[in-house]
Amino acid sequence: MPMLRHFTIALLLAVLSVISTTSQANDATWQALQEGGLVILMRHSLAPGIGDPPGFERGRCETQRNLSAAGRTQAEAAGRAFRERDIPIATVYSSSWCRALDTAELMALGSVEPVPWLDSFFRGQVDQALITQTAQEQIAAWQGEGNLLLVTHQVNITALVGGGVGSGEMIVLRPTVDSFQVVGRLNVSGQ
């Protein structure tokens, strides 16, 4: 029994260490965002399922996979977290898919402009190379005093940064001369 107790204590200390490290990383990312000039690449909030139903139409939300009640709450919580920390958002762009637009609008951080270079290219519905290149150019060109919020899809984010994100998760980027560097990740619903 003492061996199990030592193992349990060691495991608890390891978990607390990971939580502390994640919290510190989040704090540093939030602080960087307060200074402005960064790009927030966000996957839309929780919309259960994969892809869209057959016959979906971009302009008709009832034909698409949409945010769940939990996804709507998640988007509202993300916006609240930005407002509570006084994070300056200069511009909000979104994919024209309803789940991305709804996420951006529910965050209530400014007017939302749908742009084609954030649209999903899942199942080859649009040109992946062109969308990814245009998004890279837009990110690298950002020079606003506040931050740029981009709400898009899993496949787009994976193509841009080489790794995936969960629903509602964000990757914060610092634009460079011809690309960008990752500053950190945020998952407001996980805090």
N, C-alpha and C positions, 0 to 999 in steps of 0.2 A: 504493500500500500504506500509506503513512503516514496518508492520509485515513481509511482503514478502521480503522487502529489508534486514531486519535483518536475516531472514532465508537464503537468498541467500549469504550473507556475511559469515554466520556461516558455510554453506556448502562449500564455496570456501576455507575458512580457514582449514576445515577438510581435504579437498582434498590436499591442499598444504602441510599439515602436513604429510599425507601418502606418498606423493611424496618425501618429505625431508627425512623421515625415510627410505624409500626404497633406496634412493640415498646413505644415510649413510651406510646402510647395504651392498649395492653393493661395496662401497668404501672399507669397512673393508674386504670383500671377495677378492677383487682384491689385496689388500695389503697382505693378507695371501698367495695368489697365487704367489706373487713376491718373497716370501721367499722360495718357493718350498716345496717338500715333500708331496704334496697333490694329491688327485685323483679327476679328473673332470669327472663326469658321465653325459653324454650328450645324449639327445634324438635327433635323426636325424632331419634335417631341414624339412621345410614344404613339405609334399608329400600328396596332397589331397586324401581323401578316407580312407577306413578302411581295414586293412589286405591286401591280395594280390588277384588278379584275380584267378579263377579256372585254374588249369593247369600250374601255374607259376613254373619256374625253377630258382634255386638260381644262377646259372652261366649265366643266360641269362636275361639281364636287360629289354629287350623288353617285357618280359612276366610278369614283376613285376610292382608294384606301385612305381613310381619314383618321384624325386624332381620336383617341378614346377619351373618356372622361379623365382618366389618369394623365393622359398626354396634355389635355387642356390645363389641368392643374399644374403639371410640370412646367409648361411654358409660362404660366402666370408667376410661378415661384421663381423662375429664372429672371424674369423682368424685375420682380421685387428685389432680388439679390443685387441686381445692377443699380437700382435706385437707392437702396439702403447704403451702398458703398460709394455713391456719387460717381459712378463710372460714366464718363462723357461718351455718348454715342452720337457721332456726327451724321452718319448715314446708315440706313438699313436697306439691304438688297435681299431678295428672296427668289428661290425657284418659283415658277408659276404653278406648281402642283399645290393643291389646296392644303395639304398637311404642312407644307413649308410656310405658305402664306399665313395660315392660321397660327402657327407657332410664332412667327414674327409679329403678327398683329396682337396676339394675346400677351406678348412680352411688354407691349405698350411703351416702347423706347423711342418712338418717332414714326413718321410716315414710312410706309413700306413700299418699295418699288420692285415689282417683279422684273427679273432680267433673264434672258435665255441662256446666258453662260453659267447659270446655277441649276438649270433644269436637269433632271435625272436622265442618264443614258442607259439605265438598266434595261435589258432586253433589246438593245440597239435601236431605241426609239429616236435618238438623235446622234450626231457625230461626236463620239467620245473625245477624239484627239482635238477637235476644234474647241469644244467646251472646256477641256482641261487647259489648253494653251491660253484661251481668253481669260479664264479665271486666274491663272498664274500671272498673266500680264496685269490684270486689275489689282491683284494683291501687291505685286511688286511696285506698282505705280502709286499706291495709297500714301498720301502725305498730309492728311487732314490733322487738325489739332486734336480732335476727338478720336474715337475709335470707329472702325468700319465693322458692322455686323453683317455677316453673310450666312443666310439660313438655306441649307441645301440638303443633300442626300448622302447616305453611306457610300455609295459607289463613287461619287464625286470627291468626297474627302479622301477615300482610299487612293484614288488616282493622284491627288495632289500631294499627300503627305506620306503615302506608302503604308498606312496603317488605318485600321478601322476605329470607329467610335460607337458608343451606345446611343440610344435614343436620347436626345436632349443634351448630349455631351458636346463640349466645345474644345477646340484647339486654338490657342492664341498664338498669332504669328507676328513677327517683326519684319516688315518689308526691308529688302536689301536692294542693291542697285539693279540686279536682274533676277531676283528670286525672293526668298524669305527664309527666316529661321524660326524654329518652334520655341516659344517662350515658356509655354506650359499648357496644361489641360485643366478644364473645369467640368465638374458634374454637379450642378447645384442640387439636383434631387438626391444625390448621394451624401449630402452633408447633414 
